[in-house]
Amino acid sequence: MIGMGWLLGGWPGELSRVEGKRQVSMPITSSASLQALADAQALQARVDQLFAAWDRPDSPGCALGVIRDGRLIYARGYGMANLEHAIPITPQTVFDIGSTSKQFTAASILLLEQQGKLSLDDDIRRFVPEIPEYDRPITIRHLLHHTGGLRDYLTLMALAGIPFDGVTTEEDALRLIARQKGLNFTPGEEYLYSNSGYFLLSIIVKRASGKSLREFAEEHIFRPLGMRSTHFHDDHTRIVPRRATGYAPAPGGGFRIHMSQFEQTGDGALMTTIEDLARWDANFYEPQVGGPELIQRLLTPGRLANGEMLRYAGGLVRDTYRGLTMIHHGGSWAGYRAEFLRFPEQRFSVICLCNLSAINPTVLARRVADLYLASVFPEPAPSTERAHLSEPELAARVGIYRNLKTGALVRLLQRGSTFSLEAFGSNLELKPIAKDRFQLTGAPFSAELVFEGGRVERSERGPLVRFQLLRPNRPPEVYEELSPVTLPPERLLEYAGTYESEELDAVYVIARQGEGLIVHARGIPASPLQHLREDDFLSLTGLHYQFRRDAQGRITGFVLNAGRARGLWFARRSSGS
C-alpha cells in the first residue's frame, strides 16, 4: 500500500511523495513501519499548523524545508507565490533571500583566497581605490565580519531619498559609499552590521577574478552543487521562472506588491529555492565546493582589535539555541523574508522562505526545530505565555531611551495593551514575560528588555528609569530614559532653515509647523521633530539630530545619526521660518 503512494524522487536513494504543494521524503528502507510513518505524519501536521494562517488561496506565504542527515525530509509550500495568477508556493518556488545571501558572497571571497588572488588582510583600496583613505586601513577581513566602520549604504540611500523600488546599480552604490568622508568607528574597534561591506566584497570578487559575483558564484558554487535555480540577481529585467512576488499588508486589509529593482549584489540579491539551499547545506558535511577548509573558514568568527570574539563569521552567525550550537542567518528585503538555521551536531537544518513582509521566518524556523528536536534540546522551549500588565503599568515605561555607551536612541511606545520598541523606522513588539521583563518579538535575533528596579534621577514627569537589553553571548546594553523639554515657539525658529549634506547629495529643510518643527526632504516623508535636550532632536522615524553652533552661538549645521550610519554632517545654507 505504501509503495503505491511513493515515487522515485529527486534525491538519490530516497522516495518522494508529492501531494499538491507538499513534498516529503524518506530513505528507502525495508524496516520503515506503518507506526513510524504515522508518527511522521502527525509531526508534519503539527508543523503545518504553524503556517496555517497563510496556507490559503488568498494569501502570500512560505516555503519550508526540513533537512536531516543530508536529506530533505519534508518540503512544503504554504500560501501563494503570485496572487494575481493564483500560483501556489512549492518547494521549487524561487525567493529573494535578502541577507541570507551573504554566506555565498563570503564563500566566493574565501574561494578567491584559496586561489591566491587575494588575502583577507589586504587593504580594500587594493581593489576599490575609490574608497577614501581613512586614518586606519579597512581590510577585506573587516568587511567579512562587519568591523570596518563603513556606513550602511542602504541606510544612506534611504536618507538620500532614493526609492527602494526604483532601479539602482553597483555604480550608484559605489559612488555613494565613496562620497563618505567619515566612518561609524575606527576599523576593527566595533562590530556594526553594514551592508556596505558585503556590497564592496562583490566589487572585490569582480576585480580580483575578472568575473561578476553572479558569474563567479555560478561557476564555482552553484553549478558544481547542482543549484540550477539559484543566481545573484544583477539585472532587474531578467526573467526568473517560478519567482514568487513579494508582498506587504495593504492599509485597510489585503496585500500590495512590495518589490525592489536594485541591481547591486553581495549584501543580498540571491534568488534561490528550498531544494537548492538543501544542496548547499549538504556541502557543509561533505564539501564538494571548497573542501573542509572553506567550511572551517566560513564558520570562523571575527574578532575585534581588543581580542573580543564576535558571533559573526563568514556571512553566518554562530549562536546557541536551547543549549545547542546553531548556525544561522536571516534575510529581509522588500516583501521577502528568509531564515536558514542549522544545528551542526544534530545534522539538522530548517529553511523558511517567505514572500510577505509581515511574516517572521526566524520564529517559525525555530518552532519547527522545537518540534523535530524536542527530545534533544537540553533546555526548555521559550515560554509562549504572556505576563499581564495593565495599561498604566505599560504607560509608565513609555518614553525615549539613550544607550549609555553608544548614545543610540530608541523609543518605547504603547498602543492600548500593545507595547513596542521603535528604532530607526523599525517597530518591534515587546511581549511581557514578567513584571519588569519583556521579550523582543519580530527581530532577527533573540533579545530581552529588563527594567531596573531602582530610579536614576527625578524629572518633571516623575522618576526616570533604565533598562538592559540582553542578547545571547553579548554584554548587556544599558539604556536610560530621557526627559524631553518643550521649547517655546520663538526658540524653535533658531533651528529652521535649509541644510545640505555633500555625502548624501541631499538637502533637508527644517521648518516651523504649529508649535513644533518638521523636516522636509526629497523622497522622504515629512517628519516632526521632538526636542530632547539642549540642541538634540529626535524624529518620529527614530533619526537623531544634533545641532552644532559656532563660537558666537549661531547654528552652523547638524549631525545626523541613523543607526547604521553615524555622524553625517549637514551644513546650514540658509535660515528660515
Long-range contacts (C-beta under 8 A, 24 or more apart in sequence): 2-32, 2-34, 2-37, 10-275, 11-71, 11-72, 14-71, 20-88, 21-76, 21-77, 21-78, 21-88, 21-89, 21-90, 22-75, 22-76, 22-77, 23-72, 23-74, 23-75, 23-76, 23-90, 23-91, 24-73, 24-74, 24-75, 24-76, 25-71, 25-72, 25-73, 25-74, 25-75, 26-73, 27-71, 43-371, 43-372, 44-74, 44-76, 46-371, 47-74, 47-76, 47-368, 47-371, 48-76, 48-78, 50-364, 50-367, 50-368, 51-76, 51-78, 51-79, 51-364, 52-78, 54-78, 54-79, 54-356, 54-359, 55-79, 56-80, 57-86, 57-88, 58-83, 59-83, 59-255, 59-356, 60-244, 60-245, 60-247, 60-255, 60-335, 60-354, 60-355, 60-356, 60-359, 61-89, 61-354, 61-355, 61-356, 61-359, 62-89, 62-352, 62-353, 62-354, 62-355, 62-359, 62-361, 62-364, 63-89, 63-90, 63-91, 63-93, 63-95, 63-273, 63-274, 63-351, 63-352, 63-353, 63-354, 64-274, 64-350, 64-351, 64-352, 64-364, 64-368, 65-91, 65-274, 65-275, 65-277, 65-278, 65-349, 65-350, 65-351, 65-352, 66-348, 66-349, 66-350, 66-368, 66-372, 67-278, 67-281, 67-282, 67-348, 67-349, 67-350, 67-351, 68-347, 68-348, 68-372, 69-347, 70-281, 70-282, 70-285, 70-286, 70-347, 72-274, 72-275, 72-278, 75-274, 75-275, 75-278, 79-355, 79-356, 81-242, 81-243, 81-244, 81-245, 81-355, 82-244, 82-245, 83-245, 83-247, 83-255, 84-245, 89-244, 89-355, 90-242, 91-273, 91-274, 91-275, 92-229, 92-242, 92-273, 92-274, 92-275, 93-242, 93-243, 93-244, 93-273, 93-274, 93-353, 94-229, 94-240, 94-241, 94-242, 94-243, 94-244, 94-271, 94-272, 94-273, 95-243, 95-244, 95-271, 95-272, 95-273, 95-336, 95-338, 95-353, 95-354, 95-355, 96-233, 96-246, 96-268, 96-269, 96-270, 96-271, 96-331, 96-333, 96-334, 96-336, 97-268, 97-270, 97-271, 97-272, 97-277, 97-331, 97-336, 97-338, 97-340, 97-353, 98-268, 98-330, 98-331, 98-332, 98-333, 98-336, 98-337, 98-338, 99-195, 99-267, 99-268, 99-329, 99-330, 99-331, 99-332, 99-333, 100-270, 100-329, 100-330, 100-331, 100-338, 100-339, 100-340, 101-232, 101-265, 101-266, 101-267, 101-268, 101-269, 101-270, 101-315, 101-331, 102-198, 102-266, 102-267, 102-268, 102-315, 102-329, 103-298, 103-314, 103-315, 103-316, 103-329, 104-217, 104-221, 104-232, 104-270, 104-280, 104-315, 105-198, 105-201, 105-202, 105-205, 105-213, 105-265, 105-266, 105-267, 105-315, 106-144, 106-198, 106-201, 106-298, 106-314, 106-315, 106-316, 107-217, 107-221, 107-289, 107-290, 107-294, 107-298, 107-314, 107-315, 108-201, 108-205, 108-213, 108-216, 108-217, 108-220, 108-221, 109-140, 109-144, 109-201, 109-204, 109-205, 109-314, 110-290, 110-294, 110-297, 110-298, 110-314, 111-220, 111-221, 111-289, 111-290, 111-294, 112-205, 112-208, 112-209, 112-216, 113-297, 114-290, 114-293, 114-294, 117-208, 117-209, 118-204, 118-208, 120-144, 124-148, 124-200, 124-204, 127-203, 127-204, 127-207, 127-208, 128-174, 128-200, 128-203, 128-204, 128-207, 130-174, 130-175, 130-178, 131-177, 131-178, 131-200, 132-178, 132-180, 132-181, 134-183, 134-187, 135-186, 136-186, 136-187, 136-188, 137-187, 138-187, 139-187, 140-201, 140-204, 141-302, 142-187, 142-188, 142-197, 143-197, 143-198, 143-200, 143-201, 143-204, 144-197, 144-201, 144-302, 144-314, 144-315, 145-191, 145-301, 145-302, 145-303, 145-310, 145-312, 145-313, 146-191, 146-192, 146-193, 146-194, 146-197, 146-302, 146-312, 147-187, 147-188, 147-189, 147-190, 147-191, 147-192, 147-302, 147-304, 147-310, 148-183, 148-187, 148-188, 148-194, 148-196, 148-197, 149-183, 149-184, 149-185, 149-186, 149-187, 149-189, 149-190, 149-192, 150-177, 150-180, 150-183, 150-184, 150-194, 150-196, 150-197, 150-200, 151-177, 151-180, 151-182, 151-183, 151-184, 151-194, 151-196, 151-564, 151-565, 151-566, 151-568, 152-193, 152-194, 152-195, 152-196, 152-563, 152-564, 152-565, 153-177, 153-195, 153-196, 153-199, 154-195, 154-267, 154-564, 155-424, 155-562, 155-563, 155-564, 155-565, 156-180, 156-503, 156-504, 156-565, 158-425, 158-524, 159-504, 159-506, 159-524, 159-543, 159-560, 159-562, 159-565, 159-568, 160-504, 160-505, 160-506, 160-523, 161-506, 161-521, 161-522, 161-523, 161-524, 162-523, 163-523, 164-260, 164-262, 164-334, 165-259, 165-260, 165-261, 165-334, 166-261, 167-236, 167-261, 167-262, 167-263, 168-261, 168-262, 168-263, 168-264, 169-263, 169-264, 170-199, 170-202, 170-203, 170-234, 170-263, 170-264, 170-265, 172-264, 173-199, 173-264, 174-199, 174-200, 174-203, 176-504, 179-502, 179-503, 179-504, 179-505, 180-503, 181-502, 181-503, 181-569, 182-503, 182-567, 182-569, 184-564, 184-565, 184-566, 184-567, 185-566, 188-304, 188-305, 189-304, 189-305, 189-306, 190-304, 191-302, 191-304, 191-310, 191-312, 192-564, 193-312, 193-564, 194-564, 195-267, 195-268, 195-564, 196-267, 197-267, 198-266, 198-267, 198-315, 199-264, 199-265, 199-266, 199-267, 200-266, 201-266, 202-232, 202-264, 202-265, 202-266, 202-267, 203-266, 205-266, 212-265, 213-265, 213-266, 214-265, 220-289, 221-280, 221-289, 222-276, 224-288, 224-289, 225-276, 225-279, 225-280, 225-282, 225-283, 225-288, 225-289, 226-279, 227-272, 227-276, 227-279, 227-280, 228-276, 229-271, 229-272, 229-273, 229-275, 229-276, 230-270, 230-271, 230-272, 230-273, 230-276, 231-270, 231-271, 231-272, 232-265, 232-269, 232-270, 232-271, 233-263, 233-265, 233-269, 233-270, 233-271, 234-263, 234-264, 234-265, 234-269, 235-263, 236-261, 236-262, 236-263, 240-271, 242-273, 243-271, 244-336, 244-355, 245-335, 245-355, 246-334, 246-335, 246-336, 246-355, 246-356, 246-357, 247-335, 247-355, 247-356, 247-357, 248-335, 248-356, 248-357, 248-358, 249-356, 249-357, 249-358, 255-356, 257-335, 258-334, 258-335, 258-357, 259-334, 259-335, 260-333, 260-334, 268-331, 268-333, 273-353, 274-351, 274-353, 277-340, 277-351, 278-349, 278-351, 281-340, 281-342, 281-349, 281-351, 284-342, 284-344, 285-347, 299-327, 311-473, 311-474, 319-472, 319-473, 320-472, 320-473, 321-366, 321-369, 321-446, 322-370, 322-377, 322-378, 322-379, 322-380, 322-381, 323-377, 323-378, 323-379, 324-373, 324-376, 324-377, 324-378, 328-362, 330-361, 330-362, 330-444, 332-357, 332-444, 337-361, 339-364, 339-365, 340-365, 341-365, 341-366, 341-369, 343-369, 343-373, 346-373, 346-376, 348-372, 348-373, 360-441, 360-442, 362-443, 362-444, 363-441, 363-442, 382-439, 382-446, 383-433, 385-433, 386-431, 386-432, 386-433, 387-432, 387-433, 387-434, 387-435, 387-437, 388-432, 389-419, 389-432, 389-435, 391-416, 391-417, 393-435, 394-419, 396-465, 397-451, 397-465, 397-467, 399-481, 399-482, 400-481, 400-482, 400-484, 400-530, 400-532, 400-538, 401-467, 401-479, 401-480, 401-481, 401-482, 402-479, 402-480, 402-482, 403-477, 403-478, 403-479, 404-478, 404-479, 404-480, 405-477, 405-478, 406-477, 407-544, 407-561, 408-544, 408-561, 408-563, 409-482, 409-532, 409-538, 409-542, 409-544, 409-561, 410-479, 410-542, 411-538, 411-542, 421-449, 422-542, 423-542, 423-563, 424-541, 424-542, 424-543, 424-562, 424-563, 424-564, 425-541, 425-542, 426-542, 445-471, 446-471, 446-472, 447-471, 456-480, 456-481, 459-483, 482-532, 482-533, 483-533, 484-530, 484-531, 484-532, 484-533, 485-531, 485-532, 485-533, 486-531, 487-531, 489-515, 492-516, 492-517, 493-577, 494-555, 495-537, 495-547, 495-555, 496-575, 496-576, 496-577, 497-555, 497-572, 497-573, 497-574, 497-575, 497-576, 498-572, 498-573, 498-574, 498-576, 499-557, 499-558, 499-570, 499-571, 499-572, 499-573, 500-570, 500-571, 500-573, 501-560, 501-568, 501-569, 501-570, 501-571, 502-571, 503-568, 503-569, 504-568, 507-573, 508-570, 509-576, 510-576, 511-576, 511-577, 512-577
